Amino acid sequence: MFEIIVKGGVFMWPLLFGSALAVGVGLERLLYFYRLKPADRNFRQNLEKALTAGELEKASALCQGAGPAQACAKAAIENWSGEIEVVETAMSAQAKEHEPELHRFLGLLETIVTAAPLVGLLGTIMGMMGVFRSVAQKLGADPHANTTGITAGIGEALIATATGILVAVMALIIHNICQSVAESRMTEAEQTAECVRLAYAKQSR
């Protein structure tokens, strides 16, 4: 592995740093999303029934655990005695508060996806320049010199491009998974807010 890194040139180091960064972000996001409690259909139905019946303590007990949906429901329960506008404002504030945390580090992953192939390509270009410079110097000293080694030199220069593409693909997969989970949690929060609105409307009749 170390030999491949050396052959790839100095630009292999930022690529390796980018890959380590992407893996680190992936692990951090995995732990973060694992701690979030999902708000499935059963949760929303039980919450709606409890709120409609005015059983706020029961509804509050259902909202135990971390997650944007639970936070929105808790905010609604705390402001249940107010007007619907107050309840909706409280839920909206909680959703906006959680959204940046759900999408944390996704911009960094996007940067790695974009930059890694370019860094790899730059490394290959620099390597190719070195190969052709070496060949030119050899031919300048001896017009009949053996230049068959140029193929191996080009192959080594392409290591950087291959590594850059590999790092970009890995970062893209991690980004898309995190993006999908984040959007799923925000959708759960929106669906929970809709259940709360429905329960408020039923209780107000």
C-alpha positions as CSV (number, residue, x, y, z in Angstrom):
1,M,0.0,0.0,0.0
2,F,2.8,2.4,0.9
3,E,4.5,1.6,-2.3
4,I,1.4,2.5,-4.3
5,I,1.1,5.8,-2.4
6,V,4.7,6.7,-3.2
7,K,4.2,5.8,-6.9
8,G,1.1,7.9,-7.0
9,G,3.0,11.0,-6.0
10,V,2.6,13.8,-3.5
11,F,-1.1,14.3,-4.4
12,M,-1.9,10.9,-3.0
13,W,-1.7,12.4,0.6
14,P,-4.6,14.9,0.2
15,L,-6.6,12.1,-1.4
16,L,-5.9,9.8,1.5
17,F,-6.8,12.6,3.9
18,G,-10.1,13.2,2.0
19,S,-10.9,9.5,2.2
20,A,-10.2,9.4,5.9
21,L,-12.4,12.5,6.4
22,A,-15.3,10.9,4.4
23,V,-15.1,7.7,6.5
24,G,-15.0,9.7,9.7
25,V,-18.0,11.7,8.7
26,G,-19.8,8.5,7.7
27,L,-19.2,7.0,11.2
28,E,-20.2,10.2,13.0
29,R,-23.4,10.4,11.0
30,L,-24.1,6.7,11.6
31,L,-23.9,7.1,15.3
32,Y,-26.0,10.3,15.2
33,F,-28.8,8.7,13.1
34,Y,-28.7,5.6,15.3
35,R,-29.5,7.7,18.4
36,L,-32.5,9.2,16.7
37,K,-35.8,7.5,17.5
38,P,-37.9,6.8,14.4
39,A,-41.4,8.2,14.3
40,D,-43.3,5.5,12.4
41,R,-47.0,5.3,11.5
42,N,-47.9,3.6,14.8
43,F,-46.3,6.5,16.7
44,R,-48.3,9.1,14.8
45,Q,-51.6,7.3,15.2
46,N,-51.1,6.9,19.0
47,L,-50.0,10.5,19.3
48,E,-53.1,11.7,17.4
49,K,-55.4,9.6,19.5
50,A,-53.9,10.9,22.8
51,L,-54.0,14.5,21.7
52,T,-57.6,14.2,20.4
53,A,-58.6,12.7,23.8
54,G,-56.8,15.5,25.6
55,E,-54.4,13.0,27.2
56,L,-51.4,15.3,27.2
57,E,-49.3,13.2,29.7
58,K,-49.8,10.1,27.5
59,A,-48.9,12.1,24.4
60,S,-45.8,13.4,26.1
61,A,-44.7,9.9,27.1
62,L,-45.0,8.8,23.5
63,C,-42.5,11.5,22.6
64,Q,-39.6,10.2,24.6
65,G,-36.4,9.9,22.7
66,A,-34.4,12.1,20.4
67,G,-35.6,13.1,16.9
68,P,-37.1,16.0,15.0
69,A,-40.6,14.4,15.0
70,Q,-40.5,13.9,18.8
71,A,-39.2,17.4,19.3
72,C,-42.1,18.9,17.2
73,A,-44.7,16.9,19.0
74,K,-43.2,18.0,22.4
75,A,-43.4,21.6,21.3
76,A,-47.0,21.2,20.3
77,I,-47.9,19.6,23.6
78,E,-46.2,22.4,25.6
79,N,-48.3,25.0,23.7
80,W,-51.5,22.9,23.3
81,S,-53.6,25.4,25.3
82,G,-52.8,28.2,22.8
83,E,-54.1,28.9,19.4
84,I,-53.3,26.6,16.4
85,E,-50.9,29.3,15.1
86,V,-48.9,29.2,18.3
87,V,-48.7,25.4,18.1
88,E,-47.6,25.5,14.4
89,T,-45.0,28.1,15.2
90,A,-43.6,26.0,18.0
91,M,-43.4,22.9,15.7
92,S,-41.8,24.9,12.9
93,A,-39.2,26.3,15.2
94,Q,-38.2,22.8,16.4
95,A,-38.0,21.5,12.8
96,K,-35.8,24.4,11.7
97,E,-33.6,23.8,14.8
98,H,-33.0,20.1,13.9
99,E,-32.6,20.5,10.1
100,P,-29.0,21.9,10.2
101,E,-28.0,19.0,12.5
102,L,-29.5,16.4,10.2
103,H,-27.6,17.8,7.2
104,R,-24.3,18.4,9.2
105,F,-21.1,17.7,7.2
106,L,-23.0,17.0,3.9
107,G,-21.4,20.0,2.4
108,L,-18.0,18.7,3.3
109,L,-18.8,15.4,1.6
110,E,-20.0,17.2,-1.5
111,T,-16.6,19.1,-1.5
112,I,-14.7,15.8,-1.4
113,V,-16.8,14.3,-4.2
114,T,-16.0,17.3,-6.4
115,A,-12.4,17.9,-5.4
116,A,-11.0,14.3,-5.2
117,P,-11.1,13.5,-9.0
118,L,-9.6,17.0,-9.8
119,V,-6.8,16.4,-7.3
120,G,-6.2,13.0,-8.7
121,L,-6.2,14.4,-12.3
122,L,-3.7,17.1,-11.2
123,G,-1.5,14.4,-9.7
124,T,-1.6,12.4,-12.9
125,I,-0.8,15.5,-15.0
126,M,2.2,16.3,-12.8
127,G,3.3,12.7,-13.0
128,M,3.0,12.7,-16.8
129,M,5.0,15.9,-17.0
130,G,7.7,14.3,-15.0
131,V,7.8,11.2,-17.2
132,F,8.0,13.2,-20.4
133,R,10.6,15.5,-18.9
134,S,12.7,12.4,-18.0
135,V,12.3,10.9,-21.5
136,A,13.3,14.2,-23.1
137,Q,16.4,14.5,-21.0
138,K,17.3,10.9,-21.8
139,L,16.8,11.4,-25.6
140,G,18.7,14.7,-25.4
141,A,21.7,12.9,-24.0
142,D,21.3,9.9,-26.3
143,P,19.0,10.0,-29.3
144,H,19.0,6.2,-29.4
145,A,18.3,5.7,-25.7
146,N,15.7,3.1,-24.7
147,T,12.4,4.8,-23.7
148,T,10.3,1.7,-23.1
149,G,10.0,2.6,-19.5
150,I,7.6,5.5,-20.4
151,T,4.7,3.0,-20.3
152,A,5.4,2.1,-16.7
153,G,5.8,5.8,-15.8
154,I,2.4,6.6,-17.3
155,G,0.8,3.7,-15.5
156,E,2.2,5.0,-12.2
157,A,1.0,8.5,-12.9
158,L,-2.6,7.2,-13.5
159,I,-2.7,5.9,-9.9
160,A,-3.6,9.4,-8.6
161,T,-6.6,9.7,-11.0
162,A,-7.8,6.2,-10.1
163,T,-7.5,7.0,-6.4
164,G,-9.3,10.3,-6.8
165,I,-12.2,8.6,-8.5
166,L,-12.4,5.9,-5.9
167,V,-12.4,8.5,-3.1
168,A,-15.1,10.5,-4.8
169,V,-17.3,7.4,-5.3
170,M,-16.9,6.5,-1.7
171,A,-17.8,10.0,-0.5
172,L,-20.8,10.2,-2.9
173,I,-22.2,6.9,-1.5
174,I,-21.8,8.1,2.1
175,H,-23.3,11.5,1.2
176,N,-26.4,10.0,-0.5
177,I,-27.1,7.6,2.4
178,C,-26.8,10.5,4.9
179,Q,-29.0,12.7,2.7
180,S,-31.6,10.0,2.4
181,V,-31.8,9.4,6.1
182,A,-31.9,13.2,6.9
183,E,-34.8,13.7,4.4
184,S,-36.6,10.7,5.9
185,R,-36.4,12.2,9.4
186,M,-37.6,15.6,8.2
187,T,-40.5,13.9,6.4
188,E,-41.4,12.1,9.6
189,A,-41.4,15.5,11.4
190,E,-43.8,17.0,8.7
191,Q,-46.1,14.0,9.0
192,T,-46.1,14.3,12.8
193,A,-46.9,18.0,12.5
194,E,-49.9,17.1,10.2
195,C,-51.2,14.6,12.8
196,V,-50.9,17.2,15.5
197,R,-52.9,19.7,13.4
198,L,-55.6,17.1,12.7
199,A,-55.8,16.2,16.4
200,Y,-56.1,19.9,17.3
201,A,-58.9,20.4,14.8
202,K,-60.8,17.3,16.1
203,Q,-60.5,18.5,19.7
204,S,-61.6,22.0,18.8
205,R,-64.9,20.8,17.4
